Amino acid sequence: MDNHPALIACALALAGASAQAQLEAPQSDAAQALVMQAAHSALGAQRSGARLEVQVGAPDPRLRLAPCRRVEPYLPAGHRVLGRTRVGLRCVEGTVAWNISLPVTVSLFAPGVVVRDALPAGTRLTAEHLTLAEIDWGVVSGAQSDVQSWVGRELSRPMAAGTPLQSTDLRQRQWFAAGETVQIVARGAGFAVATEGEALSHGVEGQPVRVRTSLGRLLSGRATADRTVEVAL
């Protein structure tokens, strides 16, 4: 959801709508009201059941900016859209060109998977352990909206009832053991080749692993599924 095009457009629009008001009166209630009004009007572009909230911070009070007839917002390269981020503002119609950034907090409240009741570490999750509830996708890393995506996984730590479930709460899976026969999938630009081989180390989810092909070639890849190793060419 971090790179959802509609969300990017909404975040930029909200920042732009409130930027001029904030530059003129950073602490004004009117600027905050403008942000909230724009946020609610943007909900039509979001998926069903989602609720968007954007809080735009004030510029550095030490700045002395020349008057500008039109301020253009943009998303700086490498900055995430959800959560705490920054939005750039540049003067495109004024006597002096300037370019600044504002702190922005973008919250997207939508259904996500949470644990139904308190659970101890080591619990192997079933569908009965999980339910959907509104969560802030801006602060929950690796969240999911499909209950089945977590079924069968084991918790790496205790969880309180109602806590959003994320990938860091789960133990890494071991897909195979050293010595087992595995499927080696070699991927290149626009092609993939599969062959069998022998695992030379345990295949832990997402971790590097060494394998030997049936022709005796040694390769390094990553364990990605049950008895499956992906090798990048």
N, C-alpha and C positions, 0 to 999 in steps of 0.2 A: 504493500500500500504506500510505501514511501515515495515511489515514483509515479503514482497515479496522475495522469495528465490533467484531469479535471481539478485535482487537489492543488497541483502546482499553479494552475491558472487562478484558482480561488485565492490562494495565499498571496500571490502577487497583486491581485485586484484589491484585496483587503488592505494590504500594506500601502498601495498607492492611494486608496481612498482616504486613509487616515493620515498619510504622511504630511500633506500640506497643512492640515489642522494642527498636527503635532509640532511642525516647524514654527508655526505662528504662536501656539499656546500649548506647550508640552504637558502642562498639568491640568488642562481644562477638562471638565466633565463632558463638554460637548464633543471633544475628540474621542473619548471612550465610547460615548453613545453612538458616534458615527461608525466606529469599528464594529460594535455589536449589531447595529442595524444592517451593515453590509454583510456580516457573517450569516445572519438569519436569511437574508435574501439570496445568498449563494447556495443554500441547502438544496435547491432544486437540481443542482449539478452533481450532487453526491448520490451514492448508492442508497437504496431504500433502507430506512432505519438509522441512517448515520446523522450525527449532529456535530457540526463544526464550530469550534471556538478559536478565535485568534486574538492574542494580546500583543499589541505593538508598543514597544518601549519608546522612551523619548530619546532624541539625539543628545550627544554630549553637550551640556550647557555651555561649555567653553567655546563652542563653534560660533563663528560669526559669518553667516551665509548671506551672500548677495541675494536680493529679490529675484524670484524666478516665476515666469508665467506658466511653465509646465514642467512638472517633475515626473520622471519616468522610473518606475520600479523594475528591478530585475533580480534574478536569483543568482548569487555568486557561484561560480563553478566549485563543485566539491561539497557544497552545503546541503544537508538533508532538508526535506520539506517539513516533515513532522517533528514535533518536540521543540526543544530550544534551538533556534537557528538565527540567521541574520538575512535581511533583505536589503539589497543595495538600492540607493536612490541617486539619480543623476539629473542635473538640471539640463534640459535640452532646449529651452527657450528662455534665455536670460542674458544679461549683459556680461556675466561671468559664469563660465562653466564650472560646476563643482560636482563632486561625487562622494557620497557618504554611505554609511550602512546603519541600519537600526536593528536592535535586538527584537526578535519576534518569537513568541511561543504559539505553536499551532497544535491544537488538540483535536483529534478526530475520534469522537465517541461512537462506537459501533459494536454490534454483538461480537464477542470473542469467547474462547473456551476458558472456563474457570473450574476449579475443583468444587464439587458440591458440598463436601464435608471436610473436616480436618483429617489429614492423612499423614502417616509416618513415612520417613525415608525408607526406600526399598519397596514401596507399594507398586505392584504391577497394575497399571491402570486398565479399567474396563469402562464401557460406556456408562455404567451406573455411577461411576466416580465423578463424572464430568457433566457439565451443563453449559448453556450459553448465557452470558450476561453482558451488559454494556461495559466496555473497557475503553481506556484511552490508548489508542494505537500509537500515540506519540511517545509514550514512556514505556511501553511493553515491547521488548525486543523479541523477535521471532515468534510472535503470537500467531494463532490459527483461528479460523472461524468454523472449521469442520471438526467435530468431536472425534470422528474416526481416525483423524491424522495422529492422535496421541494414544489410541488404544493399543495395549500391548507393551508400552514403554514403562520403564521403572523410574520412580522418583529418586533423585540424588539428595534430596533434603526434605525435611518436614514441610507440609503446606497447611496454612490456615484455611478455613472454609471461605469460599468466595474469592480466593486469590487467583488472578489471571495466570495461566500456565504458559511458560515460554521454554524455548529450547535449552536454556541453561539450567532449568530445574530437573532435567532428565539425564539419566546415566547414558553414556555412550554405548552403543550396541556393538557386540563382537560378531561380525558376520561370518567368520570362519577361523579355524586354528591353523597353526603352522603345520605343514605337511599335507593339508587337504588339497584336493583338486579344485581349481577355481576356473571361472570363465574370465579371460583377459580380453577387455574391449579397448582397442587402440583407436583413439580419435584424432583426426587431423582436420585440415581445412576442407569441410564439405564431404568428409568420408569417415567411415568407421569399419574396422576389421576385428573380428572376434576369433579367438583360438583358446584352447585349453592349456593349463599350466599348473605348476605346483607352487603353493604359497610357502615362502621361506620364513615368514613371521606371522604372528596373529594379525587378523584383519579387523582392526577396531575402526568403527564408523568415522570416516573422514580423515583418518590418519594415514601417513605414508606406509607403504608395505612393499617388500621385495618379492618378486615372483620369478620362476624359471619356466620358460616356454618348453614345449615338447621337443624343440630343436636345440635346447640347452642354452638359449639366450637369456641373460639376466636383465630384468626390467624393473623400474621403480614406478609405482602408481599409487592410487588411493582406493581403499575399500569403500564401495558405494552401496552395496546391497548383498543379499545372501549369496555367498561364494562368488562374488563379482568384484573384479578390480578394473578400474579405468586408468589407462595410460595415455597421457597427452603426447602427441607427436609434433 
